[in-house]
Amino acid sequence: MNNTTLSASEHTGLASRVCAITGGGSGIGRATALALARLGADVAVIDRDLAGAQATAAQVQALGVKGVAIGCDTSSEADVNAAAASVQEALGPCDVLVNAAGVLKAASLEDMSLQEWNRVISVNLTGYFLCAQAFGRQMRTTGRGAIIHIASIAATHPTGHSGAYAISKAAVSMLSRQLAIEWGPQGIRSNTVCPGMTWTGMTQEAYGRPGAAELRGNAIPLRRIGQPEEIADAVVYLASDRSAYVNGVDLTVDGGFTRNLMSLMPRTAL
Ligand code: NAD
């Protein structure tokens, strides 16, 4: 038996791993970039908001690891291929891809325009596919890789007035499973993290209103909205060697919200 203790970075195996994080300029992507950097990973921060990506990359570098910022619209194949080439040149072949770049556009399906539909699908679904393809090529050269897609509890729970969002997230879950079986034999794992309600730029407007966070938080067994760092912790697990045999799963991180259905039932007896 080995009696030596391990550092967190030895435990996770993430030191010097090359991680590409889309949507890394804000919210869950930024929290994930920093969590991976704290464990010694080198991080490429990819976002269409270059200033946001640069701010995250500066925080990554301050942790003593390599950090690069890349401006990229993940729904553009040319942008994604250029971003993947930049990552390889700056840091080496990608070991970990985190697909987090996403958009939420409120709409009802009744009168949603095709343009709005296509915009959400092109970022939330096609962008994830394009990034998986581009970075997956690099993973195949080393015979190892972990892809983590940020889906949502909306992937399994329809959400009123959310337009194509929930539909795109359901498709992300299947994209991930499909990759898990197609690329597993090549040493590449694919899993999703499904966050529940989380404080980020995407939800600031909704939760920032007086009383809104308390109202929503009260519907959650843990009685609060989640923080991006709590989603990042689940991503770190799926990126790390500690999940080496985990492939094709959806990991829900929602404070128990989606297990709460029966407690919402009005009580008629007892
Ligand atoms: P956020 O708005 O803080 O961050 C999203 C980032 O994606 C931004 O930096 C934005 O510039 C970037 N982005 C958007 N479109 C892009 C594109 N075409 N190309 C490149 N970058 C692009 O939001 P967040 O909450 O951190 O969202 C991250 C992921 O988590 C999303 O996929 C979102 O759907 C998912 N999610 C969020 C919540 C929540 O409650 N916040 C819940 C479930 C799932």
py3Dmol code that shows the C-alpha trace and the ligand (Angstrom):
import py3Dmol

protein = """\
ATOM      1  CA  MET A   1       0.000   0.000   0.000  1.00  0.00           C
ATOM      2  CA  ASN A   2       1.201   3.496  -0.887  1.00  0.00           C
ATOM      3  CA  ASN A   3       1.240   5.760   2.195  1.00  0.00           C
ATOM      4  CA  THR A   4       2.172   9.055   0.505  1.00  0.00           C
ATOM      5  CA  THR A   5      -0.357  11.846   0.253  1.00  0.00           C
ATOM      6  CA  LEU A   6      -1.157  13.484  -3.082  1.00  0.00           C
ATOM      7  CA  SER A   7      -1.461  17.159  -3.941  1.00  0.00           C
ATOM      8  CA  ALA A   8      -4.757  18.213  -5.538  1.00  0.00           C
ATOM      9  CA  SER A   9      -3.003  18.563  -8.853  1.00  0.00           C
ATOM     10  CA  GLU A  10      -1.512  15.049  -8.605  1.00  0.00           C
ATOM     11  CA  HIS A  11      -4.898  13.672  -7.512  1.00  0.00           C
ATOM     12  CA  THR A  12      -6.693  15.113 -10.548  1.00  0.00           C
ATOM     13  CA  GLY A  13      -3.844  14.620 -13.035  1.00  0.00           C
ATOM     14  CA  LEU A  14      -4.597  18.062 -14.462  1.00  0.00           C
ATOM     15  CA  ALA A  15      -1.154  19.672 -14.134  1.00  0.00           C
ATOM     16  CA  SER A  16       0.052  20.924 -17.548  1.00  0.00           C
ATOM     17  CA  ARG A  17      -3.020  19.520 -19.286  1.00  0.00           C
ATOM     18  CA  VAL A  18      -4.150  21.753 -22.141  1.00  0.00           C
ATOM     19  CA  CYS A  19      -7.734  22.887 -21.574  1.00  0.00           C
ATOM     20  CA  ALA A  20      -9.856  24.875 -24.024  1.00  0.00           C
ATOM     21  CA  ILE A  21     -12.897  26.596 -22.509  1.00  0.00           C
ATOM     22  CA  THR A  22     -15.513  28.156 -24.789  1.00  0.00           C
ATOM     23  CA  GLY A  23     -17.590  30.870 -23.183  1.00  0.00           C
ATOM     24  CA  GLY A  24     -14.616  31.356 -20.870  1.00  0.00           C
ATOM     25  CA  GLY A  25     -15.060  35.109 -20.810  1.00  0.00           C
ATOM     26  CA  SER A  26     -17.880  34.998 -18.275  1.00  0.00           C
ATOM     27  CA  GLY A  27     -19.907  32.980 -15.767  1.00  0.00           C
ATOM     28  CA  ILE A  28     -19.532  29.210 -15.696  1.00  0.00           C
ATOM     29  CA  GLY A  29     -16.815  29.208 -18.381  1.00  0.00           C
ATOM     30  CA  ARG A  30     -14.692  31.689 -16.446  1.00  0.00           C
ATOM     31  CA  ALA A  31     -15.151  29.850 -13.134  1.00  0.00           C
ATOM     32  CA  THR A  32     -14.152  26.613 -14.885  1.00  0.00           C
ATOM     33  CA  ALA A  33     -11.059  28.172 -16.464  1.00  0.00           C
ATOM     34  CA  LEU A  34      -9.888  29.357 -13.055  1.00  0.00           C
ATOM     35  CA  ALA A  35     -10.695  26.073 -11.306  1.00  0.00           C
ATOM     36  CA  LEU A  36      -8.636  24.135 -13.882  1.00  0.00           C
ATOM     37  CA  ALA A  37      -5.783  26.655 -13.692  1.00  0.00           C
ATOM     38  CA  ARG A  38      -5.673  26.311  -9.900  1.00  0.00           C
ATOM     39  CA  LEU A  39      -4.959  22.609 -10.461  1.00  0.00           C
ATOM     40  CA  GLY A  40      -2.023  23.422 -12.747  1.00  0.00           C
ATOM     41  CA  ALA A  41      -3.701  23.173 -16.154  1.00  0.00           C
ATOM     42  CA  ASP A  42      -2.818  25.494 -19.033  1.00  0.00           C
ATOM     43  CA  VAL A  43      -5.943  27.188 -20.274  1.00  0.00           C
ATOM     44  CA  ALA A  44      -7.133  28.651 -23.579  1.00  0.00           C
ATOM     45  CA  VAL A  45     -10.063  30.992 -22.984  1.00  0.00           C
ATOM     46  CA  ILE A  46     -12.271  31.150 -26.059  1.00  0.00           C
ATOM     47  CA  ASP A  47     -15.104  33.663 -26.371  1.00  0.00           C
ATOM     48  CA  ARG A  48     -16.672  35.979 -28.896  1.00  0.00           C
ATOM     49  CA  ASP A  49     -16.224  38.627 -26.184  1.00  0.00           C
ATOM     50  CA  LEU A  50     -12.455  39.038 -26.538  1.00  0.00           C
ATOM     51  CA  ALA A  51     -12.201  41.523 -23.647  1.00  0.00           C
ATOM     52  CA  GLY A  52     -13.940  39.025 -21.349  1.00  0.00           C
ATOM     53  CA  ALA A  53     -11.630  36.243 -22.540  1.00  0.00           C
ATOM     54  CA  GLN A  54      -8.577  38.439 -21.955  1.00  0.00           C
ATOM     55  CA  ALA A  55      -9.727  39.265 -18.421  1.00  0.00           C
ATOM     56  CA  THR A  56     -10.091  35.548 -17.624  1.00  0.00           C
ATOM     57  CA  ALA A  57      -6.735  34.704 -19.255  1.00  0.00           C
ATOM     58  CA  ALA A  58      -5.042  37.369 -17.111  1.00  0.00           C
ATOM     59  CA  GLN A  59      -6.501  35.740 -13.976  1.00  0.00           C
ATOM     60  CA  VAL A  60      -5.311  32.345 -15.240  1.00  0.00           C
ATOM     61  CA  GLN A  61      -1.775  33.660 -15.769  1.00  0.00           C
ATOM     62  CA  ALA A  62      -1.788  35.204 -12.288  1.00  0.00           C
ATOM     63  CA  LEU A  63      -2.144  31.648 -10.959  1.00  0.00           C
ATOM     64  CA  GLY A  64       1.241  30.799 -12.499  1.00  0.00           C
ATOM     65  CA  VAL A  65       0.110  28.681 -15.455  1.00  0.00           C
ATOM     66  CA  LYS A  66      -0.194  29.453 -19.156  1.00  0.00           C
ATOM     67  CA  GLY A  67      -3.335  31.301 -20.233  1.00  0.00           C
ATOM     68  CA  VAL A  68      -4.270  32.562 -23.690  1.00  0.00           C
ATOM     69  CA  ALA A  69      -7.328  34.469 -24.861  1.00  0.00           C
ATOM     70  CA  ILE A  70      -8.854  33.779 -28.259  1.00  0.00           C
ATOM     71  CA  GLY A  71     -11.690  35.742 -29.846  1.00  0.00           C
ATOM     72  CA  CYS A  72     -14.007  33.320 -31.635  1.00  0.00           C
ATOM     73  CA  ASP A  73     -17.652  32.938 -32.584  1.00  0.00           C
ATOM     74  CA  THR A  74     -18.162  29.234 -31.895  1.00  0.00           C
ATOM     75  CA  SER A  75     -21.011  29.055 -34.411  1.00  0.00           C
ATOM     76  CA  SER A  76     -18.525  29.820 -37.214  1.00  0.00           C
ATOM     77  CA  GLU A  77     -16.588  26.820 -38.536  1.00  0.00           C
ATOM     78  CA  ALA A  78     -13.768  29.056 -39.793  1.00  0.00           C
ATOM     79  CA  ASP A  79     -13.463  30.777 -36.388  1.00  0.00           C
ATOM     80  CA  VAL A  80     -13.465  27.463 -34.516  1.00  0.00           C
ATOM     81  CA  ASN A  81     -10.825  25.894 -36.758  1.00  0.00           C
ATOM     82  CA  ALA A  82      -8.643  28.998 -36.408  1.00  0.00           C
ATOM     83  CA  ALA A  83      -9.112  28.928 -32.607  1.00  0.00           C
ATOM     84  CA  ALA A  84      -8.148  25.243 -32.442  1.00  0.00           C
ATOM     85  CA  ALA A  85      -5.007  25.932 -34.505  1.00  0.00           C
ATOM     86  CA  SER A  86      -4.091  28.825 -32.177  1.00  0.00           C
ATOM     87  CA  VAL A  87      -4.499  26.631 -29.097  1.00  0.00           C
ATOM     88  CA  GLN A  88      -2.285  23.910 -30.563  1.00  0.00           C
ATOM     89  CA  GLU A  89       0.379  26.434 -31.505  1.00  0.00           C
ATOM     90  CA  ALA A  90       0.355  28.244 -28.145  1.00  0.00           C
ATOM     91  CA  LEU A  91      -0.133  25.342 -25.730  1.00  0.00           C
ATOM     92  CA  GLY A  92       0.029  22.033 -27.626  1.00  0.00           C
ATOM     93  CA  PRO A  93      -2.730  19.520 -28.461  1.00  0.00           C
ATOM     94  CA  CYS A  94      -5.912  19.921 -26.463  1.00  0.00           C
ATOM     95  CA  ASP A  95      -6.547  17.437 -23.622  1.00  0.00           C
ATOM     96  CA  VAL A  96      -9.785  18.906 -22.265  1.00  0.00           C
ATOM     97  CA  LEU A  97     -12.537  20.780 -24.097  1.00  0.00           C
ATOM     98  CA  VAL A  98     -15.278  22.502 -22.115  1.00  0.00           C
ATOM     99  CA  ASN A  99     -18.175  23.609 -24.329  1.00  0.00           C
ATOM    100  CA  ALA A 100     -19.844  26.409 -22.374  1.00  0.00           C
ATOM    101  CA  ALA A 101     -20.495  29.207 -24.890  1.00  0.00           C
ATOM    102  CA  GLY A 102     -24.259  29.545 -24.948  1.00  0.00           C
ATOM    103  CA  VAL A 103     -27.118  31.955 -25.403  1.00  0.00           C
ATOM    104  CA  LEU A 104     -30.590  32.125 -23.890  1.00  0.00           C
ATOM    105  CA  LYS A 105     -33.213  33.954 -25.888  1.00  0.00           C
ATOM    106  CA  ALA A 106     -36.676  34.218 -24.394  1.00  0.00           C
ATOM    107  CA  ALA A 107     -39.414  33.488 -26.912  1.00  0.00           C
ATOM    108  CA  SER A 108     -42.565  31.475 -27.335  1.00  0.00           C
ATOM    109  CA  LEU A 109     -42.518  28.792 -30.012  1.00  0.00           C
ATOM    110  CA  GLU A 110     -45.768  30.155 -31.427  1.00  0.00           C
ATOM    111  CA  ASP A 111     -44.275  33.289 -32.926  1.00  0.00           C
ATOM    112  CA  MET A 112     -40.537  32.737 -32.732  1.00  0.00           C
ATOM    113  CA  SER A 113     -38.803  33.681 -35.987  1.00  0.00           C
ATOM    114  CA  LEU A 114     -36.669  31.220 -37.924  1.00  0.00           C
ATOM    115  CA  GLN A 115     -33.775  33.630 -37.493  1.00  0.00           C
ATOM    116  CA  GLU A 116     -34.064  33.478 -33.676  1.00  0.00           C
ATOM    117  CA  TRP A 117     -34.412  29.683 -33.767  1.00  0.00           C
ATOM    118  CA  ASN A 118     -31.312  29.345 -35.962  1.00  0.00           C
ATOM    119  CA  ARG A 119     -29.287  31.711 -33.767  1.00  0.00           C
ATOM    120  CA  VAL A 120     -29.860  29.666 -30.610  1.00  0.00           C
ATOM    121  CA  ILE A 121     -29.314  26.312 -32.324  1.00  0.00           C
ATOM    122  CA  SER A 122     -26.184  27.557 -34.117  1.00  0.00           C
ATOM    123  CA  VAL A 123     -24.469  28.615 -30.877  1.00  0.00           C
ATOM    124  CA  ASN A 124     -25.856  26.134 -28.344  1.00  0.00           C
ATOM    125  CA  LEU A 125     -25.743  23.020 -30.511  1.00  0.00           C
ATOM    126  CA  THR A 126     -23.811  23.501 -33.756  1.00  0.00           C
ATOM    127  CA  GLY A 127     -21.080  25.428 -31.913  1.00  0.00           C
ATOM    128  CA  TYR A 128     -20.629  22.524 -29.471  1.00  0.00           C
ATOM    129  CA  PHE A 129     -20.392  20.089 -32.410  1.00  0.00           C
ATOM    130  CA  LEU A 130     -17.879  22.234 -34.305  1.00  0.00           C
ATOM    131  CA  CYS A 131     -15.651  22.608 -31.239  1.00  0.00           C
ATOM    132  CA  ALA A 132     -15.848  18.886 -30.465  1.00  0.00           C
ATOM    133  CA  GLN A 133     -14.805  18.109 -34.037  1.00  0.00           C
ATOM    134  CA  ALA A 134     -11.924  20.611 -34.156  1.00  0.00           C
ATOM    135  CA  PHE A 135     -10.466  19.796 -30.723  1.00  0.00           C
ATOM    136  CA  GLY A 136     -11.306  16.103 -31.034  1.00  0.00           C
ATOM    137  CA  ARG A 137      -8.844  15.914 -33.952  1.00  0.00           C
ATOM    138  CA  GLN A 138      -6.071  17.053 -31.599  1.00  0.00           C
ATOM    139  CA  MET A 139      -7.149  14.589 -28.903  1.00  0.00           C
ATOM    140  CA  ARG A 140      -6.887  11.740 -31.391  1.00  0.00           C
ATOM    141  CA  THR A 141      -3.212  12.555 -32.001  1.00  0.00           C
ATOM    142  CA  THR A 142      -2.456  11.874 -28.323  1.00  0.00           C
ATOM    143  CA  GLY A 143      -5.068   9.160 -27.804  1.00  0.00           C
ATOM    144  CA  ARG A 144      -6.630  10.862 -24.796  1.00  0.00           C
ATOM    145  CA  GLY A 145      -9.176  13.569 -24.129  1.00  0.00           C
ATOM    146  CA  ALA A 146     -12.144  14.681 -22.068  1.00  0.00           C
ATOM    147  CA  ILE A 147     -14.992  16.746 -23.460  1.00  0.00           C
ATOM    148  CA  ILE A 148     -17.452  18.342 -21.075  1.00  0.00           C
ATOM    149  CA  HIS A 149     -20.519  20.009 -22.536  1.00  0.00           C
ATOM    150  CA  ILE A 150     -22.472  22.423 -20.373  1.00  0.00           C
ATOM    151  CA  ALA A 151     -26.073  21.415 -21.039  1.00  0.00           C
ATOM    152  CA  SER A 152     -28.816  22.338 -18.546  1.00  0.00           C
ATOM    153  CA  ILE A 153     -31.626  20.877 -16.472  1.00  0.00           C
ATOM    154  CA  ALA A 154     -33.668  22.352 -19.341  1.00  0.00           C
ATOM    155  CA  ALA A 155     -32.373  19.413 -21.435  1.00  0.00           C
ATOM    156  CA  THR A 156     -34.892  17.184 -19.656  1.00  0.00           C
ATOM    157  CA  HIS A 157     -37.403  19.741 -18.347  1.00  0.00           C
ATOM    158  CA  PRO A 158     -39.334  21.995 -20.724  1.00  0.00           C
ATOM    159  CA  THR A 159     -39.187  25.598 -19.612  1.00  0.00           C
ATOM    160  CA  GLY A 160     -41.892  28.120 -20.456  1.00  0.00           C
ATOM    161  CA  HIS A 161     -41.016  30.888 -22.888  1.00  0.00           C
ATOM    162  CA  SER A 162     -37.456  29.666 -23.436  1.00  0.00           C
ATOM    163  CA  GLY A 163     -37.732  29.396 -27.213  1.00  0.00           C
ATOM    164  CA  ALA A 164     -35.227  26.952 -28.705  1.00  0.00           C
ATOM    165  CA  TYR A 165     -33.054  26.886 -25.566  1.00  0.00           C
ATOM    166  CA  ALA A 166     -34.366  23.712 -23.891  1.00  0.00           C
ATOM    167  CA  ILE A 167     -34.506  21.963 -27.249  1.00  0.00           C
ATOM    168  CA  SER A 168     -30.888  22.857 -27.995  1.00  0.00           C
ATOM    169  CA  LYS A 169     -29.819  21.538 -24.574  1.00  0.00           C
ATOM    170  CA  ALA A 170     -31.650  18.246 -25.064  1.00  0.00           C
ATOM    171  CA  ALA A 171     -29.773  17.842 -28.329  1.00  0.00           C
ATOM    172  CA  VAL A 172     -26.470  18.628 -26.587  1.00  0.00           C
ATOM    173  CA  SER A 173     -27.105  15.743 -24.223  1.00  0.00           C
ATOM    174  CA  MET A 174     -27.516  13.368 -27.173  1.00  0.00           C
ATOM    175  CA  LEU A 175     -24.525  14.877 -28.995  1.00  0.00           C
ATOM    176  CA  SER A 176     -22.475  14.069 -25.899  1.00  0.00           C
ATOM    177  CA  ARG A 177     -23.716  10.472 -25.700  1.00  0.00           C
ATOM    178  CA  GLN A 178     -23.101   9.993 -29.401  1.00  0.00           C
ATOM    179  CA  LEU A 179     -19.525  11.247 -29.053  1.00  0.00           C
ATOM    180  CA  ALA A 180     -19.052   9.023 -26.003  1.00  0.00           C
ATOM    181  CA  ILE A 181     -19.710   5.881 -28.002  1.00  0.00           C
ATOM    182  CA  GLU A 182     -18.060   7.005 -31.248  1.00  0.00           C
ATOM    183  CA  TRP A 183     -14.856   8.381 -29.700  1.00  0.00           C
ATOM    184  CA  GLY A 184     -14.581   6.272 -26.534  1.00  0.00           C
ATOM    185  CA  PRO A 185     -12.538   3.650 -28.435  1.00  0.00           C
ATOM    186  CA  GLN A 186     -10.045   6.433 -29.252  1.00  0.00           C
ATOM    187  CA  GLY A 187      -9.535   7.357 -25.591  1.00  0.00           C
ATOM    188  CA  ILE A 188     -11.846  10.373 -25.652  1.00  0.00           C
ATOM    189  CA  ARG A 189     -14.588  10.690 -23.029  1.00  0.00           C
ATOM    190  CA  SER A 190     -17.665  12.884 -23.476  1.00  0.00           C
ATOM    191  CA  ASN A 191     -20.022  13.915 -20.675  1.00  0.00           C
ATOM    192  CA  THR A 192     -22.363  16.768 -19.851  1.00  0.00           C
ATOM    193  CA  VAL A 193     -22.851  18.877 -16.769  1.00  0.00           C
ATOM    194  CA  CYS A 194     -26.458  20.017 -16.382  1.00  0.00           C
ATOM    195  CA  PRO A 195     -26.580  23.105 -14.187  1.00  0.00           C
ATOM    196  CA  GLY A 196     -29.736  24.259 -12.495  1.00  0.00           C
ATOM    197  CA  MET A 197     -30.302  27.905 -11.665  1.00  0.00           C
ATOM    198  CA  THR A 198     -26.907  29.564 -11.437  1.00  0.00           C
ATOM    199  CA  TRP A 199     -25.860  33.196 -10.864  1.00  0.00           C
ATOM    200  CA  THR A 200     -24.071  34.376 -14.036  1.00  0.00           C
ATOM    201  CA  GLY A 201     -24.258  37.128 -16.626  1.00  0.00           C
ATOM    202  CA  MET A 202     -26.942  35.082 -18.388  1.00  0.00           C
ATOM    203  CA  THR A 203     -29.261  35.122 -15.370  1.00  0.00           C
ATOM    204  CA  GLN A 204     -28.241  38.376 -13.695  1.00  0.00           C
ATOM    205  CA  GLU A 205     -31.224  40.246 -15.076  1.00  0.00           C
ATOM    206  CA  ALA A 206     -33.683  37.632 -13.797  1.00  0.00           C
ATOM    207  CA  TYR A 207     -32.147  36.949 -10.375  1.00  0.00           C
ATOM    208  CA  GLY A 208     -30.874  40.484  -9.777  1.00  0.00           C
ATOM    209  CA  ARG A 209     -34.406  41.861  -9.372  1.00  0.00           C
ATOM    210  CA  PRO A 210     -35.453  42.478  -5.764  1.00  0.00           C
ATOM    211  CA  GLY A 211     -36.742  39.269  -4.180  1.00  0.00           C
ATOM    212  CA  ALA A 212     -36.282  37.153  -7.335  1.00  0.00           C
ATOM    213  CA  ALA A 213     -33.357  35.083  -6.073  1.00  0.00           C
ATOM    214  CA  GLU A 214     -35.146  34.343  -2.766  1.00  0.00           C
ATOM    215  CA  LEU A 215     -38.351  33.385  -4.571  1.00  0.00           C
ATOM    216  CA  ARG A 216     -36.576  30.982  -6.909  1.00  0.00           C
ATOM    217  CA  GLY A 217     -34.171  29.809  -4.239  1.00  0.00           C
ATOM    218  CA  ASN A 218     -37.092  28.721  -2.065  1.00  0.00           C
ATOM    219  CA  ALA A 219     -38.127  26.192  -4.736  1.00  0.00           C
ATOM    220  CA  ILE A 220     -34.732  24.464  -4.423  1.00  0.00           C
ATOM    221  CA  PRO A 221     -34.068  21.916  -1.648  1.00  0.00           C
ATOM    222  CA  LEU A 222     -30.769  23.671  -0.801  1.00  0.00           C
ATOM    223  CA  ARG A 223     -32.761  26.945  -0.658  1.00  0.00           C
ATOM    224  CA  ARG A 224     -30.443  29.011  -2.848  1.00  0.00           C
ATOM    225  CA  ILE A 225     -29.356  29.730  -6.410  1.00  0.00           C
ATOM    226  CA  GLY A 226     -26.060  28.036  -7.350  1.00  0.00           C
ATOM    227  CA  GLN A 227     -22.737  29.754  -7.951  1.00  0.00           C
ATOM    228  CA  PRO A 228     -20.663  29.246 -11.141  1.00  0.00           C
ATOM    229  CA  GLU A 229     -17.801  27.843  -9.039  1.00  0.00           C
ATOM    230  CA  GLU A 230     -20.108  25.019  -7.920  1.00  0.00           C
ATOM    231  CA  ILE A 231     -20.749  24.073 -11.548  1.00  0.00           C
ATOM    232  CA  ALA A 232     -17.014  24.336 -12.270  1.00  0.00           C
ATOM    233  CA  ASP A 233     -16.289  21.764  -9.530  1.00  0.00           C
ATOM    234  CA  ALA A 234     -18.375  19.190 -11.410  1.00  0.00           C
ATOM    235  CA  VAL A 235     -16.598  20.039 -14.673  1.00  0.00           C
ATOM    236  CA  VAL A 236     -13.223  19.584 -12.971  1.00  0.00           C
ATOM    237  CA  TYR A 237     -14.249  16.108 -11.843  1.00  0.00           C
ATOM    238  CA  LEU A 238     -15.250  15.100 -15.388  1.00  0.00           C
ATOM    239  CA  ALA A 239     -12.049  16.639 -16.819  1.00  0.00           C
ATOM    240  CA  SER A 240      -9.821  14.879 -14.313  1.00  0.00           C
ATOM    241  CA  ASP A 241      -8.323  11.407 -14.088  1.00  0.00           C
ATOM    242  CA  ARG A 242     -10.703  10.767 -11.167  1.00  0.00           C
ATOM    243  CA  SER A 243     -13.481  10.207 -13.713  1.00  0.00           C
ATOM    244  CA  ALA A 244     -11.379   8.054 -16.053  1.00  0.00           C
ATOM    245  CA  TYR A 245     -14.178   5.456 -16.441  1.00  0.00           C
ATOM    246  CA  VAL A 246     -17.073   7.931 -16.635  1.00  0.00           C
ATOM    247  CA  ASN A 247     -18.284   8.319 -20.222  1.00  0.00           C
ATOM    248  CA  GLY A 248     -21.627   9.385 -21.656  1.00  0.00           C
ATOM    249  CA  VAL A 249     -23.274  10.627 -18.459  1.00  0.00           C
ATOM    250  CA  ASP A 250     -25.308  13.738 -17.681  1.00  0.00           C
ATOM    251  CA  LEU A 251     -24.254  15.106 -14.285  1.00  0.00           C
ATOM    252  CA  THR A 252     -26.974  17.295 -12.791  1.00  0.00           C
ATOM    253  CA  VAL A 253     -25.814  20.071 -10.461  1.00  0.00           C
ATOM    254  CA  ASP A 254     -28.965  21.845  -9.308  1.00  0.00           C
ATOM    255  CA  GLY A 255     -29.195  21.767  -5.515  1.00  0.00           C
ATOM    256  CA  GLY A 256     -31.789  19.004  -5.851  1.00  0.00           C
ATOM    257  CA  PHE A 257     -34.258  21.180  -7.758  1.00  0.00           C
ATOM    258  CA  THR A 258     -35.223  18.554 -10.343  1.00  0.00           C
ATOM    259  CA  ARG A 259     -35.860  16.001  -7.563  1.00  0.00           C
ATOM    260  CA  ASN A 260     -38.422  18.302  -5.975  1.00  0.00           C
ATOM    261  CA  LEU A 261     -41.484  17.513  -8.080  1.00  0.00           C
ATOM    262  CA  MET A 262     -43.529  15.597  -5.485  1.00  0.00           C
ATOM    263  CA  SER A 263     -43.051  18.249  -2.820  1.00  0.00           C
ATOM    264  CA  LEU A 264     -44.777  20.756  -5.122  1.00  0.00           C
ATOM    265  CA  MET A 265     -47.958  18.641  -5.067  1.00  0.00           C
ATOM    266  CA  PRO A 266     -50.732  20.326  -3.045  1.00  0.00           C
ATOM    267  CA  ARG A 267     -51.402  18.159   0.040  1.00  0.00           C
ATOM    268  CA  THR A 268     -54.907  16.766   0.181  1.00  0.00           C
ATOM    269  CA  ALA A 269     -54.496  14.352   3.083  1.00  0.00           C
ATOM    270  CA  LEU A 270     -52.312  13.822   6.200  1.00  0.00           C
TER     271      LEU A 270
END
"""
ligand_1 = """\
44
NAD
P -22.753 33.821 -19.445
O -23.602 34.669 -20.303
O -22.192 34.389 -18.188
O -21.543 33.216 -20.301
C -21.711 32.772 -21.619
C -20.474 33.147 -22.413
O -20.623 32.592 -23.722
C -20.283 34.673 -22.588
O -18.973 35.029 -22.234
C -20.555 34.886 -24.061
O -19.806 35.970 -24.616
C -20.145 33.547 -24.642
N -20.751 33.304 -25.952
C -22.055 33.386 -26.293
N -22.212 33.121 -27.601
C -20.968 32.843 -28.095
C -20.481 32.480 -29.370
N -21.290 32.368 -30.426
N -19.152 32.255 -29.503
C -18.323 32.378 -28.441
N -18.731 32.735 -27.221
C -20.043 32.963 -27.046
O -23.658 32.556 -19.130
P -23.403 31.219 -18.276
O -24.583 31.069 -17.395
O -22.046 31.175 -17.704
O -23.553 30.138 -19.437
C -22.588 29.128 -19.686
C -23.301 27.870 -20.128
O -24.079 27.371 -19.037
C -24.302 28.096 -21.278
O -24.196 27.038 -22.195
C -25.640 28.083 -20.582
O -26.676 27.692 -21.439
C -25.383 27.073 -19.481
N -26.319 27.121 -18.351
C -26.431 28.219 -17.564
C -27.339 28.201 -16.505
C -27.531 29.382 -15.584
O -28.477 29.366 -14.760
N -26.684 30.392 -15.641
C -28.121 27.068 -16.263
C -27.979 25.973 -17.094
C -27.058 26.001 -18.128
"""
view = py3Dmol.view(width=600, height=400)
view.addModel(protein, "pdb")
view.setStyle({"model": 0}, {"cartoon": {"style": "trace"}})
view.addModel(ligand_1, "xyz")
view.setStyle({"model": 1}, {"stick": {}})
view.zoomTo()
view.show()
